[in-house]
Amino acid sequence: MKNNNSNSKATALLALGLATCVVIGLVSSTAMKLASATVFMKNSKQPTKNPVVELIEEAIDTIIPETPSVTPPPADTGSSSSGSSSSSGSSSSSDSSSSSSSSDSSSETTTEAPTEAETKAPETEKETEAPKQEEETKAPETEAPEKEEDTTDPVVIAKQNQAVVKLYKDVLTRAKLPGKEPSFKKVTYRSLDRAFWGSWRYEGVEENNASYFVAEEIAKANPLVVPKATKTTALAINNTASACLLDVSKLDVITKAVKSASKEVLKDGTVKLVIVLNDEENPTPIKPTDKTSASFTSAMFPVVTAAQVMKAVDDNKVESVNLVYSDCSVELVYRPSNGQIVSMKQVVKYEAAVEQGFITAKGTVTEVSDYTNFVY
């Protein structure tokens, strides 16, 4: 009887041990399969879980207590999905959770490195671009705008004219230096333009004064040639010592005399000066030895008197003559390197009003002088 009871107890204990082993084996096998499945799901990054796996996880949760999961730091979309996978894998055994967490940390490290570099790159660009932007904004401040002169101001215009007339006088003065005068060729011709009213008064004037009213063709065929180192009155004005008597040091004189003056650099490097005088009535002629001139027109151009015109017309019938010089001009071309004249052209115009009784006959005389072939 005892032996039977002992055998029965031994058999029961053995059966209980076997059952316990079976249960433990099943649990261990199931846990290992679940860990493998979890790792596989994490690597494949499946967004949803298999329903069978969820049932098995719930069974394991009742047997193995749940370990607290560590929330990874926020990262981009890739790192957040890997973090959700690691939280599901933390419910497995300690070996599998440590391996999954190490893989999470490695993946987070690789994804965070470029993110940090990307966030720093724009800051570096801003730092390097900042000085350039500052220089660009400061550049206009350092450049002072050029102040242009008011070309409508009479004083400014007078000073500009004064500078041009001074150049003109300096060049002509050089050509009048004793013993250093250049040789040149001069052609002078004159024409008479009669007004319709009283034009009969000038009939025969050109024919009777043929030596004065020389046609252009005849003058060009018979030019005046002045040799070097010659004291002459043939250059510009009737004066042996100077070719311009205008006082260029006085601004009021320039304002009274000069209508316009300009300077232009030509393509060949020479400089052209153009001067136009204001109108003047009955200017006083100068003598060959005069050092000053009472009239600004005769200070730069040859002029005639009313008495000369009256004699040329017919002084027995003419009661009076009034002369008005207008728009007398000179164009001078010279070399700025040595101040030598290349060419010069003078245009002298005057209107003669001849009175006889109640009739006033007007005629305009134009005198042109071309100077060329200067040799110093």
C-alpha positions as CSV (number, residue, x, y, z in Angstrom):
1,M,0.0,0.0,0.0
2,K,2.8,2.3,1.0
3,N,4.7,1.4,-2.0
4,N,1.8,2.2,-4.2
5,N,1.3,5.6,-2.5
6,S,5.0,6.4,-2.9
7,N,4.9,5.5,-6.5
8,S,1.8,7.6,-7.0
9,K,3.5,10.7,-5.4
10,A,6.6,10.2,-7.4
11,T,4.7,9.8,-10.6
12,A,2.7,13.0,-9.7
13,L,5.9,15.0,-9.0
14,L,7.5,13.7,-12.1
15,A,4.4,14.7,-14.2
16,L,4.3,18.1,-12.5
17,G,8.0,18.7,-13.3
18,L,7.5,17.6,-16.9
19,A,4.6,20.0,-17.2
20,T,6.5,22.8,-15.7
21,C,9.4,22.2,-18.1
22,V,7.0,22.1,-21.0
23,V,5.4,25.4,-20.0
24,I,8.8,27.1,-19.5
25,G,10.0,25.8,-22.8
26,L,6.9,27.0,-24.6
27,V,7.2,30.4,-22.9
28,S,10.9,30.7,-23.8
29,S,10.3,29.6,-27.3
30,T,7.4,32.0,-27.7
31,A,9.5,34.9,-26.2
32,M,12.3,34.2,-28.6
33,K,10.0,34.1,-31.6
34,L,8.4,37.3,-30.5
35,A,11.8,39.1,-30.1
36,S,12.8,37.9,-33.6
37,A,9.5,39.1,-35.0
38,T,9.9,42.5,-33.3
39,V,13.4,43.0,-34.6
40,F,12.2,42.0,-38.1
41,M,9.3,44.4,-37.9
42,K,11.6,47.2,-36.7
43,N,14.1,46.7,-39.5
44,S,11.3,46.5,-42.1
45,K,9.6,49.6,-40.4
46,Q,6.1,48.2,-40.8
47,P,3.6,50.8,-39.8
48,T,1.0,48.2,-38.6
49,K,1.3,45.0,-36.5
50,N,0.1,41.5,-37.2
51,P,-3.0,40.7,-35.1
52,V,-1.5,37.4,-34.1
53,V,1.6,39.2,-32.8
54,E,-0.5,41.6,-30.8
55,L,-2.3,38.6,-29.1
56,I,1.0,37.0,-28.3
57,E,2.4,40.3,-26.9
58,E,-0.6,40.6,-24.6
59,A,0.0,37.1,-23.3
60,I,3.7,37.9,-22.6
61,D,2.8,41.1,-20.8
62,T,0.8,39.0,-18.3
63,I,3.9,36.8,-17.7
64,I,6.8,39.3,-18.0
65,P,6.4,42.7,-16.3
66,E,6.7,45.7,-18.7
67,T,10.0,47.7,-18.5
68,P,9.9,51.4,-18.8
69,S,10.8,52.7,-22.3
70,V,13.2,55.6,-22.8
71,T,11.8,58.3,-25.1
72,P,14.5,59.3,-27.7
73,P,15.1,63.0,-28.4
74,P,13.0,64.6,-31.2
75,A,14.5,64.1,-34.7
76,D,13.3,64.0,-38.3
77,T,10.7,61.7,-39.7
78,G,13.1,58.8,-40.1
79,S,14.2,58.9,-36.5
80,S,10.7,59.2,-35.1
81,S,9.6,56.0,-36.9
82,S,12.6,54.2,-35.5
83,G,11.8,55.5,-32.0
84,S,8.3,54.0,-32.2
85,S,9.8,50.7,-33.2
86,S,12.2,50.7,-30.3
87,S,9.3,51.3,-27.8
88,S,7.5,48.2,-29.1
89,G,10.7,46.2,-28.9
90,S,11.3,47.2,-25.2
91,S,8.7,44.7,-24.1
92,S,10.9,41.8,-25.1
93,S,13.8,40.3,-23.2
94,S,16.7,42.4,-21.9
95,D,19.1,41.1,-24.6
96,S,16.8,41.9,-27.5
97,S,15.9,45.4,-26.0
98,S,19.6,46.3,-25.6
99,S,20.4,45.3,-29.2
100,S,17.4,47.3,-30.5
101,S,18.3,50.4,-28.4
102,S,21.9,50.3,-29.7
103,S,20.6,50.1,-33.3
104,D,18.3,53.1,-32.5
105,S,21.1,55.1,-31.1
106,S,23.3,54.4,-34.1
107,S,20.5,55.3,-36.5
108,E,19.7,58.5,-34.5
109,T,23.4,59.5,-34.6
110,T,23.6,59.1,-38.4
111,T,20.4,61.1,-39.0
112,E,21.2,63.9,-36.5
113,A,24.7,64.7,-37.9
114,P,23.6,66.1,-41.2
115,T,20.7,67.9,-39.5
116,E,23.1,69.8,-37.3
117,A,25.4,70.6,-40.2
118,E,22.4,71.8,-42.2
119,T,21.3,74.1,-39.4
120,K,24.8,75.6,-39.0
121,A,25.4,76.1,-42.8
122,P,23.1,79.0,-43.3
123,E,24.5,80.7,-40.2
124,T,28.0,80.5,-41.7
125,E,26.7,81.9,-45.0
126,K,25.1,84.8,-43.1
127,E,28.3,85.5,-41.2
128,T,30.3,85.6,-44.5
129,E,27.7,87.5,-46.4
130,A,27.1,90.1,-43.6
131,P,30.4,92.1,-44.3
132,K,29.6,92.1,-48.0
133,Q,26.1,93.5,-47.4
134,E,27.5,96.1,-45.1
135,E,30.2,97.2,-47.6
136,E,27.5,97.4,-50.3
137,T,25.3,99.6,-48.2
138,K,28.2,101.8,-47.1
139,A,29.7,102.3,-50.6
140,P,27.3,104.9,-51.8
141,E,27.8,106.9,-48.6
142,T,31.5,107.2,-49.1
143,E,31.1,108.5,-52.7
144,A,30.4,112.2,-52.6
145,P,28.2,113.3,-55.5
146,E,30.0,115.6,-57.9
147,K,28.7,119.2,-57.8
148,E,28.0,120.5,-61.3
149,E,28.3,124.1,-62.0
150,D,25.2,126.1,-62.9
151,T,25.7,126.9,-66.6
152,T,23.0,129.5,-66.5
153,D,24.8,131.6,-63.9
154,P,26.2,134.7,-65.7
155,V,29.3,134.7,-63.4
156,V,30.0,131.0,-64.3
157,I,29.6,131.7,-68.0
158,A,31.8,134.7,-67.8
159,K,34.6,132.7,-66.1
160,Q,34.4,130.0,-68.7
161,N,34.6,132.6,-71.5
162,Q,37.5,134.2,-69.7
163,A,39.5,131.0,-69.7
164,V,38.9,130.4,-73.4
165,V,39.9,134.0,-74.4
166,K,43.0,133.7,-72.2
167,L,44.1,130.6,-74.1
168,Y,43.4,132.4,-77.4
169,K,45.5,135.4,-76.4
170,D,48.4,133.3,-75.1
171,V,48.7,131.3,-78.4
172,L,48.6,134.5,-80.5
173,T,51.1,136.2,-78.2
174,R,53.5,133.4,-78.7
175,A,53.2,133.8,-82.5
176,K,54.1,137.5,-82.0
177,L,57.4,137.0,-80.1
178,P,60.1,139.1,-81.7
179,G,62.3,137.1,-84.0
180,K,60.2,133.9,-83.5
181,E,57.2,134.8,-85.6
182,P,56.0,131.9,-87.8
183,S,55.5,132.1,-91.5
184,F,51.9,131.8,-92.7
185,K,49.6,132.3,-95.6
186,K,46.6,134.7,-95.5
187,V,43.6,134.9,-97.7
188,T,41.1,137.8,-97.2
189,Y,37.9,138.5,-99.2
190,R,34.8,140.7,-98.7
191,S,31.3,140.9,-99.9
192,L,28.4,143.4,-99.7
193,D,24.8,142.5,-99.1
194,R,22.5,145.4,-99.9
195,A,19.1,145.8,-98.4
196,F,16.2,146.3,-100.8
197,W,15.2,149.7,-99.6
198,G,17.8,152.3,-100.7
199,S,19.9,149.7,-102.4
200,W,20.5,152.1,-105.2
201,R,22.8,154.1,-102.9
202,Y,25.4,151.3,-103.0
203,E,25.4,151.0,-106.8
204,G,29.0,151.1,-108.0
205,V,30.5,150.8,-104.5
206,E,32.1,147.4,-105.1
207,E,33.3,148.4,-108.5
208,N,34.7,151.7,-107.3
209,N,36.5,150.0,-104.4
210,A,37.7,146.8,-106.1
211,S,40.9,146.7,-103.9
212,Y,38.7,146.4,-100.8
213,F,35.8,144.2,-102.1
214,V,38.0,141.3,-103.4
215,A,36.1,138.2,-104.4
216,E,36.9,134.9,-102.8
217,E,38.2,133.2,-106.0
218,I,40.6,136.1,-106.7
219,A,41.8,136.2,-103.1
220,K,42.6,132.5,-103.0
221,A,44.5,132.8,-106.2
222,N,46.6,135.5,-104.8
223,P,47.3,134.8,-101.1
224,L,49.4,136.9,-98.9
225,V,52.5,135.0,-97.7
226,V,54.3,136.3,-94.6
227,P,57.8,134.9,-94.0
228,K,59.2,133.8,-90.7
229,A,60.5,136.3,-88.1
230,T,58.6,139.2,-89.7
231,K,57.0,142.1,-87.8
232,T,53.6,142.3,-89.4
233,T,50.2,143.8,-88.9
234,A,48.7,141.0,-91.0
235,L,48.0,138.6,-88.1
236,A,44.6,139.1,-86.5
237,I,44.7,142.9,-85.9
238,N,46.4,146.0,-87.2
239,N,49.2,145.8,-84.7
240,T,52.9,144.8,-84.8
241,A,53.4,143.9,-81.2
242,S,50.2,142.0,-80.4
243,A,47.5,140.0,-82.0
244,C,44.9,140.6,-79.2
245,L,44.6,143.6,-77.0
246,L,41.7,142.4,-74.9
247,D,42.4,142.6,-71.1
248,V,41.6,139.0,-70.1
249,S,42.4,139.7,-66.4
250,K,39.2,141.7,-65.9
251,L,36.0,139.7,-65.7
252,D,33.9,142.7,-66.4
253,V,35.7,143.3,-69.7
254,I,35.1,139.7,-70.8
255,T,31.4,140.0,-69.8
256,K,31.0,143.2,-71.9
257,A,32.9,141.9,-74.9
258,V,32.3,138.1,-75.3
259,K,29.0,136.7,-76.4
260,S,30.2,133.0,-76.3
261,A,33.4,131.0,-76.1
262,S,34.1,127.3,-76.4
263,K,37.0,124.8,-76.4
264,E,37.0,121.5,-78.2
265,V,39.6,118.7,-78.4
266,L,39.7,117.4,-81.9
267,K,40.3,113.7,-83.0
268,D,43.9,114.4,-84.0
269,G,44.7,115.9,-80.5
270,T,44.6,119.5,-81.6
271,V,42.4,122.0,-79.8
272,K,39.8,124.3,-81.4
273,L,38.8,127.6,-79.8
274,V,35.7,129.5,-81.0
275,I,35.0,133.0,-79.7
276,V,32.0,135.2,-80.7
277,L,31.8,138.9,-79.6
278,N,28.8,141.0,-78.6
279,D,27.5,143.7,-80.9
280,E,29.3,147.1,-80.8
281,E,28.4,150.4,-82.5
282,N,31.1,152.4,-84.2
283,P,34.2,150.8,-82.6
284,T,37.4,152.8,-82.5
285,P,40.2,151.4,-84.7
286,I,43.7,150.9,-83.3
287,K,47.1,151.9,-84.6
288,P,50.0,149.6,-85.3
289,T,51.9,150.8,-82.1
290,D,48.9,150.9,-79.7
291,K,49.1,148.8,-76.5
292,T,45.5,149.1,-75.5
293,S,42.2,149.4,-77.3
294,A,39.2,151.6,-76.5
295,S,36.8,149.1,-78.2
296,F,36.6,145.4,-77.6
297,T,35.9,144.7,-81.3
298,S,39.1,146.4,-82.5
299,A,41.0,144.7,-79.7
300,M,40.5,141.4,-81.6
301,F,39.5,142.2,-85.2
302,P,40.3,144.8,-87.9
303,V,37.6,147.5,-88.1
304,V,36.9,150.5,-90.4
305,T,35.5,153.9,-89.5
306,A,32.4,155.7,-90.6
307,A,34.5,158.2,-92.4
308,Q,36.1,155.5,-94.5
309,V,32.7,154.1,-95.5
310,M,31.3,157.6,-96.3
311,K,34.2,158.2,-98.7
312,A,33.8,154.8,-100.3
313,V,30.1,155.4,-101.0
314,D,30.2,159.1,-102.0
315,D,30.9,161.7,-99.4
316,N,29.4,164.5,-101.5
317,K,25.9,163.0,-101.2
318,V,26.0,161.1,-97.9
319,E,25.0,163.0,-94.7
320,S,26.0,160.4,-92.1
321,V,27.1,156.8,-91.6
322,N,26.5,154.5,-88.7
323,L,28.3,151.2,-88.3
324,V,27.2,148.3,-86.1
325,Y,29.5,145.3,-85.8
326,S,27.7,142.1,-84.9
327,D,28.6,138.4,-84.4
328,C,32.3,138.9,-85.2
329,S,34.0,135.5,-84.6
330,V,37.3,133.7,-84.6
331,E,38.1,130.0,-84.9
332,L,41.6,129.0,-83.8
333,V,43.1,125.5,-84.0
334,Y,46.5,124.9,-82.2
335,R,48.7,122.2,-80.8
336,P,48.4,122.0,-77.0
337,S,51.8,120.3,-76.7
338,N,53.8,123.4,-78.0
339,G,51.2,126.2,-78.4
340,Q,51.7,126.5,-82.2
341,I,48.9,127.6,-84.5
342,V,47.7,125.2,-87.1
343,S,45.0,127.4,-88.6
344,M,42.8,130.4,-87.9
345,K,39.7,131.9,-89.4
346,Q,38.2,135.3,-88.7
347,V,34.7,136.5,-89.7
348,V,34.0,140.3,-89.3
349,K,30.5,141.6,-90.0
350,Y,29.3,145.1,-89.9
351,E,26.2,146.9,-91.1
352,A,26.5,150.4,-92.6
353,A,23.5,152.6,-92.4
354,V,24.0,155.5,-94.9
355,E,21.7,158.5,-94.5
356,Q,20.8,160.9,-97.3
357,G,17.8,163.2,-96.6
358,F,14.9,161.1,-95.5
359,I,16.4,157.9,-97.0
360,T,18.6,155.4,-95.0
361,A,20.3,152.9,-97.2
362,K,21.7,149.8,-95.3
363,G,24.3,147.3,-96.5
364,T,26.1,144.5,-94.6
365,V,29.8,143.9,-95.3
366,T,31.2,140.4,-94.4
367,E,35.0,140.1,-94.3
368,V,36.6,136.6,-94.0
369,S,40.3,136.0,-93.4
370,D,41.8,132.5,-93.5
371,Y,45.2,131.8,-92.0
372,T,47.0,128.5,-92.9
373,N,50.5,127.0,-93.5
374,F,52.0,128.1,-90.2
375,V,55.7,127.2,-89.9
376,Y,57.6,128.0,-86.7
